[in-house]
Amino acid sequence: MKRTLLLLFVLGAFLASGTTATDLMAQQGGAAPAQPAANPQPQPQIPAVVVDTMYLMQIHPKLYAEKNALLQSQKQARDALQLKAQEYQNMMRELQGLTPGTPEYSKKSNEVRQFEFDLNLQANDLSEKAQLNLIIINYNAYQEIKKYVDTFAKQSNIVLVFNHIDIARQLPVEQKPSPETMDTELSVTQAVIWRNPSYDITGHIEKMIDQAYANNPNYPKVNFEQVKQQMLGQRSAAGGAQPPTGVATPGQPIRQ
């Protein structure tokens, strides 16, 4: 009975420390004692843990770099379309300077309609390709995160892993969100309302991601505080929100 309670106590603490029960035993006095071969004692199972996939997607080095590259290519394509749009405006002005019903007017009118059709076709094609590419790079990053979660869960004998977006993690340091930002954040449905902080494996998965890209100069570690500021700036521009002020501490109520 005492041995079982000891194992459960160690198990409850291993997620916070980043080690398994076997690792803890090894640190305290060498290798863990072997179980009798005839009646091996199974490792106790952890019923469920949570992981913040939104955070992991935001700090994923490869995804971050590929999204920025996609944005740059989109900007170049939009700039090219903008030049074509200016050319279209010039053609429209030329058409307005011609006399309706004349052969010149008819010819220019056909040119304008064809140019407008081609321009709209290019714009739609650009939008569809950009959306598809974004879906693909997000999907690939998500599958990689799932692979790390699968590995960690199997190694730690975890039964279930729930996705839990930690709103407090998204808040800027020493700031509280504006009402518009809070509406954006709280609009995300939370599958897990409460969890024991020790049973959040997000930090463990983040370490696995960092180790996977540690020696790759093409994908440096992402500055999450900078990402949060960029996200808030995008929300403010879209919704007219004022810059956030105040203090928000993870795990505590937001001060009004």
N, C-alpha and C positions, 0 to 999 in steps of 0.2 A: 504494500500500500504506500509506504513512504517513498519507494523508488518511483512509483507511478506519479505521485504528486510532484516529485523533483523534476521528472521529465516534462510534465505539463507546465511547470513554472519556467523551465528553460525555454520551452517551445513558445510561450507567450512573450518572451523577451527577444527571441532571435531576430525578428523582423526589424526591430529598432537598431540592433547592433550590426546587422548585415552578415551574421554568421549562422550556421546551422547548429543544432544541438550537439552533433558529433564534433564540430569545430570547437565549441566551447569546452567540451570534455577534454579534447586534445590540448587546448591551451592551459587547462588547469592541472593536467598531470599526465601528459602523453596521450597515447591512443585510447579511444573509448574501449571499455571492457567488452570482450567478445561475448555474444549470447550463446547459450548451449545449442549445439547443432540440431539436437533432437527436437527442441521446442523454441525456435527463434522468436524473439519478441518484436512485432512489427513497429515501425516508427509511427507515433501518434499522428493522425491526420489533422490538419488545420481546416476547419469547416469552410471558411471563406475569407478572402481579402479583397481590397480594392486597389485600383490603379487609375491614375489620371491620364487618359490617352490624349486629351486635348493639349495638356502641358507637354507631353512627350513628343507630340507632333510639332509643336512650336519650337522646341529646342533640338529637334533632330537635324544634325549638321547637313546631311545630304539633301533632305527635303528643303531645308532653308536655302541652300545654295541653288538647287534646281528651280525653286519658285522664283528666286531673284533673276536667274538667267531667263526664265520664261517671261517675266515682266519686262526685261530689257528687249527681248526679241519682239514682244508685243508692241512696245513703244516704237521700235524701228518700223514695224509694219504699219502702225497707225500714222506715223510721220509720213510714210510713203503714200498712204491713202489721203492724208490731208493735202498733199501736193496735187493729187488727182482731183480732190474736191475743189481746190482753187482753180484748176484747169477747167472743171465743169462750170464754175461760176463765170469764167471768162467766155466760155462758149455760149452761156445763157445771155450774157451782155451783147455778144455779137449777134445772136438771134433777134434780140429786141431791137437792134439797129437796122434790121432788114424789114422789107415791106411784105406783110402777109399776102400769100397767094402767088408770089413770084417763084420762079424755079430755084433761085438762091435760097429763099426762105425754106422751101420744102426740103432742099438738100441739107441745110444746116439743122433743121428740125429733126430730121432722121438721124443725123450724127449725134445730136444732143440726147435723143431717146436711147440710142444704142450705148452711148457713153454712160448714161445714168444707169442703165440695166447692168452693164459690166461693173460699174462702181459698187452698186448694191450687192452684186454677187460676190465680189471680193471681200466686202465688209462682212457679209454673213459667213463666208468661208473662214475668215480670220477669227471671228467670234466662236464658231463651232470647233475649230482646231484648238483654240486656246482653252476652251472648256474641257475638251477631251484630254489634252495634255495635262491639265491641272488635276483632273480625276485620276489619271494614270500615275502621276508622281505621288499624289496623296495615297493612293491605294498601295503602291509599292512600299512606301514608308510604314503604313499601317500594318501590312503583312510582316514587315521586319520586326516591328514592335511586338506583334502577336507571337512571333517566333521566340523572342527573348522572354516574354511572359510564360510561354509554354515551357521553355527550358527551366526557368526559375521555379515554376509551380511544380513540375515533376521532381526536381531535385529536393524541394522542400515539402513534398507530400501535401500540397494544397489541393483542396477539392474543387472550389469554385473561385473565380476571379470576376468581380463586378467592376464595371466602369463607373468612376465617380469623378466628376469635374469639380475640383476644389476651387470655389469662387475666390476664396481668400488668397489663393496662390496667384490669381490673375491681377490682384490689386497692386497699384504702384506703391513703392516704399514711401512711407510717411505722407500718404495722400488718401483721401476718401473719394469715391466716385461721385460724379454728378448724378442727379435723378435719371437723366437720359442713359448714362452708362449703366446704372443699376438695372434699368429696364432691359438693356441688352443682355447683361450678365444673367439676370434672374429668369430670362425667357427660356434658358436652357433647362429642360426637364431633368431633375436629379433622380437617378435611379436609386441612390443610397442617401437617405436623409442624415443618418448618423453612422459613424464608424469609430472603432478604437484606433487612435493614431498609430499604435504599434502595428496595426494590420494594414497599413498602406504601403504597398511595395513599389510605389512610383520611384522612390529614390534608388532602389536596387536596379530597376530597369534602366534608369538614367545612367547609372554607372556602367552597365553593360553596353549601352549605346556609346558612351564616351570612350570606353576601351576599344570598341570596334573601329572608331574613327580617329583614335589618338595619334596615329602615325601617318595620317593622310592629309597632306597640305592643302588638298583641294576642298576639304570640308572642315574648316576650323570650328572650334566650339562656339556655340551661339550664345550671345549675351542676352539673357532672357529679360533683364530689366529694360534693355533697349527695345526689345520686341514688344513689351507691354506699352511702352511709350508710343511706339508706332501704331499699335492697335487703338489706343485711346485717341490718337490724332486722327486716325481714319474715321472713328466713330463720331468725333466732334465735327469733322468736316461733313459727314453724311447727315447727322441729326441736329446740328447746330448747338451742341452741348458746350457749356462753358468749361474751361480748364478745371480739373478736379483740385480740391483743396482739403486740408484737414489731415487726419491720421486714421489709418485702419490697420489693426494688428491681427494677424491670422489667429483664429481661435477665440477672438473676443468680439463683442458687438461693435459695430461701426459707430463712432462718435458723431452725433449730429451737430 
